[in-house]
Amino acid sequence: MNPIADFAVDRAMHLIARILTGKRLKTVAQGLEHLPAQGPGIIAARHYHHLFDGLAFFAVVERRFHIVVTLDWAQDRRTKFFMSSLNTLARWPMVLREEALANRPKANRLYDRSDLRRYQMAALRQSIKLLEENRLLVIFPEGFPNIDPVFTPKTHADEFLPFKPGFAVIAESAERTLNRAVPIIPTGIRYQTGSTWLAQVDFGAPLYRRDFASRQDLIDAVAARVKQLSGLSADK
């Protein structure tokens, strides 16, 4: 995508976000100095609300960013086509969740298990490409929000799911390609509800893969920090 088209898409996405936000959401942020001013970065964030989390990032992150999103929630082929087209235009990597597919009756599924690997590999390649272009990539490693009109395995407001390894795999693969460290910025999100919701987004100091003995150690450290930044105790 050429720079002019890229800028136009970015402005369009911000406009869509403002329209969707309306008067329903106000966002405040702390720790914005932890976001790299340039170069690649992975924002690993808590996932609380299926819509508001993304809108909160549009409100406070000035740099162009790309969100790894799911498509398995689509209820019909028209929605699937529209969202696929929009995500392709925005260059948002798309994945499917095995748990979400298993929750849908077979007669209503737009995807099956054979699609999981194909989407996963395409999202990995696109994520690496975006990081090569010095973009910010937003990932919700829990995979599911607390509030979702379609399906979520979470049963209460403070529940926090174990982090999936995708963000760590992306960081490893990108670092091999770039031959440089990719910062992972743990990010907490919490809300105060009311007629207008207040989102508080807290960005923590970057963590680096090189500082951990194993992939799982990195995942555990990022998850623990995201919990803290979200105002959750370690046993949630």
Secondary structure by P-SEA (a helix, b strand, c coil): ccaaaaaaaaaaaaaaaaaaaccccccccccccccccccbbbbbcccccccaaaaaaaaccccbbbbbccccccccaaaaaaaaaaaaaabbbbbbbaaaaaacccccccccccaaaaaaaaaaaaaaaaaaabbbbbbcccccccccccccccccccccccccaaaaaaaaaaaaaacbbbbbbbbbbbbbbccbbbbbbbbcccccccccccaaaaaaaaaaaaaaaacccccc
